[in-house]
Amino acid sequence: MKIYGFAVLFVLTAVLSNLLNVVRLDFRTETALVPRVLEIPRAEIPLYGADGVLSLPDRPAMIVFFGSWCKPCLHELPVLAKIAKRKDLPLIGIAVRDTPQRLDKLFQKTENPFDTVALDDNSEWTKGLRAWTVPAIYLTDGKGMAVYEIGGVLTEDFYLQNVLTPIRELQNETNP
C-alpha cells in the first residue's frame, strides 16, 4: 500500500513540476507596444565576449532583456535575427541572470542577433528599466531615454506592423 502512495506522489510531483514550466509567471503572453519614458541606467555593466562595459550608441537602438534559460526568449531569437538583418537599428542584448558559459552554449545552438551583449549580473539595468518580465524590449531615443517598451514575445509581423513606424519617427527626430 505504501508503494502505491509513493508512486502517486511521484507522478503528481512530476506533473506539477512540468506544469510550472509551462505556466510561467516571468513572461507576458501578449505582445504590446507601450509608450514609456524611462532614463537609461548609468550603471556600467560588463560586455559578453569582449572587454569593456556597455556603451549605447548616440542614435535610436533596441535594448532586449533576455536569458538563455527563458523559453519565450529562445523563441524570440530567430525573429530578432531576421530583424537584425534589416539593419533598422542596433540591437543591444542584456543577459539577465545569465553566465558567459550559458551564453556560449546558447549562441552555439542559435544565431546571435545582437550587435552587443552585456551581462546584467547585479540586475542594475533590469531594475532601472523595470524589466521585471522577460523577454522585455525597449526602444531608445539615442539621448539617454527609453521611450517605448515592447512586452511579450516579439513576432516579425508585430515588428513590421507596430514597431517599425515608431523606430522611423525616433530616427527622424535624431536626424532632422
Buried (B, 14 or more C-beta within 10 A) or exposed (E): EEEEEEEEEEEEEEEEEEEEEEEEEEBBEEBEBEEBEBEBBEBEBBBBEEEEEBEBEEBBBBBBBBBBBBEBBBEBBEBBBEBBEEEBBBBBBBBBBBEBEBBEEBBEEEEBBBBBBBBBEEEBBBEBBEBEBBBBBBBBBBEEBBBBBBBBBBBEEBBEEBBBEBBEBBBEEEEE
